[in-house]
Amino acid sequence: MMLALLVAATLIRTVPLEGTTYHVQGIAVDGARLWVTSVDTSARKAWLFEYDIDTGKRRRAVEMTDGARFHPGGLDEDIDSLWLPVAEYRAASSAIIEQRSKETLEVISRFEVGDHVGAVAVCGDQLIGANWDARTLYTWSRDGKLLAKRANPHETRYQDLKCDAGALAGS
């Protein structure tokens, strides 16, 4: 995989990422670090990789497989944590939403969702999630309490979500 850094649609540089990245699902960037979630479908494994953003060197790899759940999704970050889903590899299934320490990559907290969640964004004190094909959007408190569930008003199928300055962006 190559990481392309763009500013105003102008390519600045590419950085080859060390090691096999399998099927990338989401990315998050924080200063000098890049995190990538990835699914290895043949081995049925979910991965979280951390890279040095300047060199592309892989710093750490953590397997996140949780029984039948081996499909990680789009992730987001806050000051100290990464927030990411790991779901079964099928629509209308189940997922866990994990909060992991940026420093250790250990699980801090987690909650279960009765749907395949494919992306999570941190929006202030809330989390926004999208299910398979982003047909449904969820809002949770950080402790996993469901605050809202609504149909996606757009046809676009998002795989990764980010929240910035109160605006939700999907890709």
N, C-alpha and C positions, 0 to 999 in steps of 0.2 A: 504494500500500500504506500502511496505517496501522499503527504500532507501538502496541500496548496494553500498558501497564505495570500489573501486578496485584500486590496484596499481600493475602493471605488472601482471594482471590477478590473483592476490591473494586477496581474500576477507579480508578486514580490519575489517569491522563491518557492522551491519545493524542497521538502525534507523527507528522504526515504526513512520509513519506520523499520526498525530492526525486528526481525523475526516474522513468523507467520501471523497474520491478523485475521484469518478465516473470513467470515462474513460480517463486516462491520455494521453495527446497529446505531451507535451514537457516539458523539464526542463532547468533551468539555475541556475548556482551556482556563488555566489559572496561572498567570505569570509565566514561569519557566516550565510548567508541567502541562502535559496533555494526557487526558484519560480517554480510553476507547473501550466501549463494550462490543463484544463480538460473540457470535455463535459458531461453534464447530458442529455442524449438523451430522456429520458422519460418526463422530464420537459421542454425540448428544451431550455436549458440554457448553456451559456459559462461562465467558471470560471477561475479566476487567484487567486492562493493561494500563500501565503508567509509563509515559515516555518523557525524556528530556526534549523540550520543544525545539531547542537550537540544534541538537545533534541527531535526534531521532533514535537515540539509544534507549532500549527498553530498561526501565528501572525496576519494575515489578510486574508480576502476573499473578492474579488471584482467580482461582476457579470458583464460580458462584452457583453451580448446579445445585438445585434443591429438589431431589427426587425426580418427578416427571417434569419439573420446571427447568428447562435448559435454554430458554430463549430470552436473553437480556434485551433491553430496549434502549431508547434514547434516554440520556441522563442529564442531570444538571448539577450545579454546585452552589454552595453558599460559602461563607467565610471559612468554616472548619470541616464541612461535610460534602460528600457526594450523595445524591439521591437517585436511585435507579430501580427499575422493575426487572424481575425475572419471572417469566411466564411459561406456561405449557406452550408447545409449538403447534398451536391450533387456535382458531377463533373461538370465542364464547367459552373459554376455559377458566383458568384461575392464574393468579399472579401474587407475588409478594413484592412489596415496595420496601426497599432497604435504605437506611441511612448508614453510610460508612464514613469512618474517619479518613480525612485526606492524608493524615500523617502515617497511619498504620494500615489503612484499608480494611480494618476490622469492622464488623457490624456493630453499630451503636443501638439501633432500633429497627423494627420491622413490623409491618402489618400485612394482612392478607386481604385480597380483593377477589370477589367472585366473578371476574371477567379477565380476559387476556389484556393486560395493560402493556402497551408497546412504547410509551414515552412518558417521562415525568419532567415537569419544570417546577422550579422553586420561585414562587411569586410572593415575596414578603413572608408573612407567617402562614401562608397556605401553599399547598402543592396542587398543581394542575396535571391531570393525566389524560391520555388518549388511549382508547382501546384499539384492537386490531383494525386496520384501515381507518382509524380515527373517526369512526361513525358516532361514537359517544365520547363526550368530554366529562371528566370528573373533577371535582374540587374537594380536597381533604384538608383537615387541620394537620399539623405536623405529627400529631399522635395517632393519625389514621381515622379520625371521625369523618364520615362522609358528610360534606356540607352541601353539595349540589351534584346533580347528574343531569345532563342535557344533550340533546342531539347536536352534532356538529352542524352549524349553519352553512358550511361550505362543502363542496364535493372533493376537495383535495385530501389525499391520504398522507398524513404526516407520520414520519418515523422518529423525529427528534423535535423536542420543544425547548424553547428558552424564554425566559421572562426578563425584560430589561426595562427599567423606568416605567413599570406598570403595564407594558405592552407585551403580549404573548406573540412569539414568532415560531413558526413551524417550518420544517424542511422535510 
